[in-house]
Amino acid sequence: MKKKIFLTLLGLIILAGGIAGIKALQIKKMIDQGKSMVFPPEPVTIAVAQKSSWESTLSSVGSLVAVQGVTVSAEIAGKVVTLSFEPGARINAGDLLVKEDTATEEAQLRSAEAQVVLAQNNFNRINLLLARNAISRSEFDTVDAQLKANKAQADAIRTAIAKKTIRAPFSGRLGIRLINLGEILKEGTPIVSLQTMNPIFANFQLPQHQLGRIKTGYRVRVTSDALPGEALEGKITAINPQVDSATRNISIQATLENDQEHLRPGMFVDVRVVLPAENEVLAIPATSVLYAPYSDSVFIVETKKDEKTGKEEKVVRQQFVRLGEKRGDFIAVLSGLKEGDTVVTTGVFKLRNGQSVIVDNRLAPEFKLAPKPADS
């Protein structure tokens, strides 16, 4: 019985050893094939790393503010009898907007003007009497004071009538009408928004350490999602003399031409301050970069002679780089490349270090510093 069990175990061991040997041979064969395997040449497009002058800019986020903007309101309570404007219309300074009922004031004015005429006649007569020394100086002063009081009363009524005749304080564009004909207005009741649209202010902030790099008169470029693909230019017109103690930022104001009134007060915009000095950078297409958590890299195309055939072929060498600012379709390389290096621009994720490639630029994309996609 023991001999039978021993033979069975021995047979199993021999069988397992045979299977393990076969698998080891198969794995060794696969490894040898992998070492001798040659990847076919990969078609690629290329570009040459070149030095370029880029604008030096400072970026920020800003808001648009009207040069002059106000909500026109009623100064004196009264009933609306005339509406002389259309919502959204452009008006000039002094144009009539609203007239309130002034019937009572006009009647009071006629009475006050009559009192002024009477007081003026009394003053003229008593002035003659004073010249003849027929009355005392105190009587003359009393009549003179009465004339001035009557004139002041008439002026006060005229002022009330003028305040009930509401006019545009400056030229601009009106907003939505907030009152109706026949409505009784209270003091301070809003009537309509009035905004000066051209020019327009762009207010933004920059960190305090950038203060020495900016001056009034520097160009600014403003973009907004309301105007895709367009950029409006203006100039810095004011720099706040005080730095915000909470954020350590300084407030800056730029003035922009807004002839078409595409920009509106309250809009969010991206602002770039264009500095006079330009930066010299080594630029390559952004599609050349293989991004990775450990480090970014590019593939440099080099000419290498095949040891077996003696023929020259194009191969790629992976090169780690340190990147800088991205602008349009290009990105600046701070280190890792030199001017004149040829880099792969498309399909870098398919390549391996030392792989042979075939250069074919017939389908190479066009790279631009300021691209304008057709479907944007």
C-alpha positions in Angstrom: 0.0 0.0 0.0 2.8 2.4 0.9 4.7 1.6 -2.3 1.6 2.4 -4.3 1.1 5.8 -2.7 4.8 6.6 -3.2 4.6 5.8 -6.9 1.6 7.9 -7.3 3.2 10.9 -5.6 6.3 10.4 -7.7 4.3 10.4 -10.9 2.5 13.7 -9.9 5.9 15.3 -9.1 7.3 14.3 -12.5 4.1 15.5 -14.3 4.3 18.9 -12.5 8.0 19.3 -13.3 7.3 18.6 -16.9 4.6 21.2 -17.1 6.7 23.8 -15.3 9.6 23.1 -17.7 7.4 23.5 -20.8 6.0 26.8 -19.4 9.5 28.1 -18.6 10.6 27.3 -22.2 7.5 29.2 -23.6 8.1 32.2 -21.4 11.8 32.3 -22.4 10.9 32.1 -26.0 8.4 35.1 -25.6 11.1 37.2 -23.9 13.6 36.5 -26.6 11.0 37.4 -29.2 10.2 40.7 -27.3 13.9 41.6 -27.2 14.3 41.0 -30.9 11.1 42.6 -31.9 11.4 45.8 -33.9 8.5 48.2 -34.0 7.6 49.5 -37.4 8.4 53.1 -38.2 5.6 55.5 -36.9 4.5 58.3 -39.2 4.9 61.7 -37.4 4.8 65.4 -38.0 7.6 67.6 -36.8 8.4 71.2 -36.0 11.6 73.1 -35.1 12.1 74.8 -31.7 12.5 78.5 -32.5 13.1 81.6 -30.5 10.3 84.1 -30.6 9.4 87.4 -29.1 6.2 87.3 -27.0 4.4 90.2 -25.6 4.9 90.6 -21.9 1.5 90.9 -20.2 -0.1 91.0 -16.8 -3.5 89.2 -16.5 -6.4 90.1 -14.3 -10.2 89.9 -14.0 -12.2 93.1 -14.1 -15.6 94.7 -14.2 -17.0 97.3 -16.6 -18.3 100.6 -15.1 -20.0 103.5 -16.8 -18.1 106.7 -17.0 -21.3 108.3 -15.8 -24.2 106.3 -14.6 -27.2 107.1 -12.4 -30.8 106.1 -11.7 -32.8 109.2 -12.3 -35.2 109.7 -9.4 -38.0 112.1 -8.4 -36.7 114.9 -6.2 -40.2 116.2 -5.1 -43.4 114.2 -4.7 -46.0 114.7 -7.4 -48.2 113.2 -10.1 -46.8 112.2 -13.4 -48.5 114.1 -16.2 -45.9 113.8 -19.0 -43.6 111.0 -20.1 -41.2 112.3 -22.8 -38.8 109.4 -23.3 -38.7 105.9 -24.8 -37.0 103.1 -22.9 -33.6 102.2 -24.3 -33.3 105.5 -26.3 -30.2 107.7 -26.5 -30.8 111.2 -25.1 -28.8 114.4 -24.7 -28.1 116.4 -21.6 -31.1 118.6 -20.7 -33.7 116.6 -22.6 -37.1 116.4 -20.8 -37.8 113.0 -19.2 -40.8 113.5 -16.9 -43.1 116.3 -15.9 -45.0 116.2 -12.7 -48.2 118.2 -12.1 -47.3 121.8 -11.3 -50.7 123.4 -11.5 -50.6 124.4 -7.8 -47.1 125.8 -8.0 -47.9 127.8 -11.1 -50.8 129.4 -9.4 -48.7 130.2 -6.4 -46.0 131.6 -8.7 -48.5 134.0 -10.3 -49.5 135.2 -6.8 -45.8 135.5 -5.7 -45.0 137.5 -8.9 -47.8 139.9 -8.2 -46.4 140.4 -4.7 -43.0 141.1 -6.2 -44.5 143.7 -8.6 -46.3 145.5 -5.7 -43.2 145.3 -3.5 -41.1 146.7 -6.3 -43.4 149.7 -6.8 -43.4 150.4 -3.0 -39.6 150.2 -3.1 -39.4 152.7 -5.9 -41.7 155.2 -4.2 -40.0 154.9 -0.8 -36.6 155.2 -2.5 -37.7 158.7 -3.8 -38.9 159.7 -0.4 -35.6 158.6 1.1 -33.7 160.8 -1.3 -35.8 163.8 0.0 -35.3 162.8 3.6 -39.1 162.4 3.9 -38.9 159.0 5.7 -36.6 157.3 8.1 -33.9 154.8 7.1 -35.7 152.1 9.0 -38.8 152.4 7.0 -36.8 152.1 3.8 -35.0 149.0 5.1 -38.4 147.4 5.9 -39.7 148.0 2.4 -36.4 146.7 0.9 -36.5 143.6 3.0 -40.1 142.9 1.9 -39.1 143.2 -1.8 -36.3 140.7 -1.3 -38.5 138.3 0.6 -41.1 138.4 -2.1 -38.5 137.7 -4.8 -37.1 134.8 -2.8 -40.5 133.3 -2.4 -41.1 133.5 -6.2 -37.7 131.9 -6.8 -38.5 129.1 -4.4 -41.7 128.3 -6.4 -39.8 128.4 -9.7 -37.3 126.0 -8.2 -40.1 123.6 -7.2 -41.5 123.7 -10.7 -38.0 123.1 -12.2 -37.5 120.1 -9.9 -40.9 118.7 -11.0 -39.7 119.0 -14.6 -37.1 116.2 -14.6 -34.4 116.4 -17.3 -31.4 114.3 -18.3 -28.4 115.3 -16.2 -26.0 114.1 -19.0 -26.0 112.4 -22.4 -26.3 108.7 -22.5 -28.6 105.7 -23.0 -31.8 105.1 -21.0 -32.8 101.8 -19.5 -36.2 100.3 -18.7 -38.9 102.8 -17.6 -39.8 102.2 -13.9 -42.9 104.5 -13.7 -46.2 105.0 -15.5 -48.3 108.0 -16.6 -50.6 109.2 -13.8 -48.5 107.6 -11.0 -48.0 109.5 -7.8 -44.3 109.7 -7.2 -42.7 109.9 -3.8 -39.5 111.7 -3.1 -36.7 109.5 -4.3 -38.8 107.2 -6.5 -36.6 105.7 -9.2 -37.7 106.7 -12.8 -35.1 105.2 -15.2 -31.5 104.2 -15.4 -29.2 106.5 -17.5 -25.7 105.3 -18.5 -22.9 106.8 -20.6 -21.8 103.9 -22.8 -18.9 105.4 -24.7 -16.2 105.5 -23.4 -16.4 102.9 -20.6 -14.2 102.1 -17.6 -12.7 98.7 -16.9 -11.8 98.3 -13.2 -9.4 95.6 -12.2 -6.8 94.7 -9.6 -3.2 93.6 -9.6 -0.9 92.4 -6.8 1.1 95.1 -5.0 4.5 93.6 -6.3 3.4 94.5 -9.9 3.0 98.2 -9.1 6.5 99.1 -10.3 5.8 97.5 -13.7 2.7 99.5 -14.7 2.1 103.2 -15.5 -0.8 105.3 -16.7 -0.9 105.2 -20.5 0.0 101.5 -20.8 -2.2 99.5 -23.3 -4.8 97.1 -22.0 -6.6 94.4 -24.0 -10.0 93.4 -22.8 -11.9 90.2 -23.8 -15.4 89.0 -22.8 -17.5 85.9 -23.4 -20.1 88.3 -24.8 -17.7 89.1 -27.7 -16.1 85.7 -28.6 -13.0 86.1 -30.7 -12.8 89.9 -30.3 -10.5 92.0 -28.2 -11.0 95.7 -27.4 -8.0 97.9 -26.5 -7.7 100.8 -24.2 -5.3 102.6 -21.9 -4.7 102.7 -18.1 -6.0 106.1 -17.0 -5.9 105.8 -13.2 -4.0 103.9 -10.5 -5.4 104.0 -7.0 -2.9 105.6 -4.6 -3.9 103.2 -1.8 -3.3 99.5 -1.6 -6.1 97.3 -0.2 -4.8 96.3 3.2 -6.9 93.1 3.2 -5.8 91.7 -0.2 -2.6 93.7 -0.8 -3.9 94.4 -4.3 -4.0 97.8 -6.0 -7.0 99.0 -8.0 -6.5 100.1 -11.6 -8.9 101.7 -14.1 -8.6 101.6 -17.8 -10.7 103.5 -20.4 -12.0 101.8 -23.5 -13.7 103.1 -26.6 -17.1 101.5 -27.0 -18.5 103.0 -30.2 -20.8 100.0 -30.9 -21.9 99.7 -27.2 -21.2 96.0 -27.2 -19.7 96.4 -23.7 -22.2 97.2 -20.9 -21.6 98.3 -17.3 -21.5 95.4 -14.8 -20.1 92.9 -17.3 -17.2 90.6 -16.3 -14.1 90.8 -18.5 -10.6 89.4 -18.8 -8.0 92.1 -18.8 -4.4 92.0 -20.0 -2.0 94.8 -19.4 0.5 95.0 -22.3 4.0 95.9 -21.0 6.4 97.7 -23.3 9.2 95.1 -22.9 8.9 91.8 -24.9 10.1 88.3 -23.7 12.5 86.1 -25.7 11.2 82.5 -25.5 12.0 79.2 -27.1 8.6 78.1 -28.4 7.3 74.7 -29.6 3.7 73.6 -30.5 1.8 72.6 -27.3 0.9 69.3 -28.9 4.5 68.3 -28.8 4.4 67.8 -25.0 3.7 64.5 -23.4 2.4 65.4 -20.0 3.0 63.1 -17.0 2.9 63.4 -13.2 6.6 62.9 -12.7 7.7 65.2 -15.5 6.7 66.6 -18.9 8.7 65.5 -22.0 9.0 65.8 -25.7 10.4 63.5 -28.4 13.3 64.9 -30.4 13.8 63.5 -33.9 17.4 62.5 -34.6 19.3 60.8 -37.5 20.9 57.4 -36.5 22.8 54.8 -38.6 21.6 51.2 -38.4 24.4 49.0 -37.2 23.3 46.0 -39.3 22.4 47.6 -42.6 24.4 50.8 -42.3 21.5 52.9 -43.5 20.5 56.1 -41.8 17.0 56.3 -40.2 15.0 58.8 -38.2 14.6 57.8 -34.5 13.1 59.7 -31.5 14.7 60.4 -28.2 12.5 61.3 -25.2 13.7 64.5 -23.6 12.4 65.8 -20.3 11.6 69.6 -20.3 10.6 72.4 -18.0 7.7 74.4 -19.4 6.7 78.1 -19.1 3.8 80.2 -20.4 1.3 78.8 -22.9 0.1 81.2 -25.6 -2.2 80.2 -28.4 -1.0 76.9 -30.0 2.5 77.3 -28.6 4.2 76.8 -25.3 7.5 78.2 -24.0 10.3 75.8 -23.0 12.4 77.0 -20.1 15.0 74.2 -20.1 15.6 70.8 -21.8 15.7 72.0 -25.4 17.9 74.3 -27.5 17.1 76.3 -30.6 17.0 74.2 -33.7 15.9 70.9 -32.1 13.3 69.1 -34.1 10.4 67.8 -32.0 7.4 65.6 -32.8 4.2 67.6 -32.9 1.5 64.9 -33.2 0.9 61.5 -31.8 3.5 61.7 -29.0 1.5 59.4 -26.8 2.2 56.5 -29.2 6.0 56.8 -29.3 8.7 55.0 -27.3 12.2 56.1 -26.7 14.5 55.0 -29.6 11.6 54.1 -31.9 12.1 54.8 -35.6 9.8 57.2 -37.3 8.8 58.5 -40.8 8.4 62.2 -41.1 5.3 63.3 -43.0 4.2 66.9 -42.6 1.5 66.8 -45.3 -1.2 66.6 -42.7 0.6 68.8 -40.1 -1.8 71.2 -38.4 -1.2 75.0 -38.6 0.0 76.4 -35.3 -0.8 80.1 -34.5 -0.1 82.4 -31.6 -3.7 83.8 -31.8 -5.8 81.0 -33.2 -9.5 81.6 -34.1 -11.3 78.3 -34.3 -14.0 78.2 -36.9 -16.5 76.7 -34.5 -15.9 79.1 -31.6 
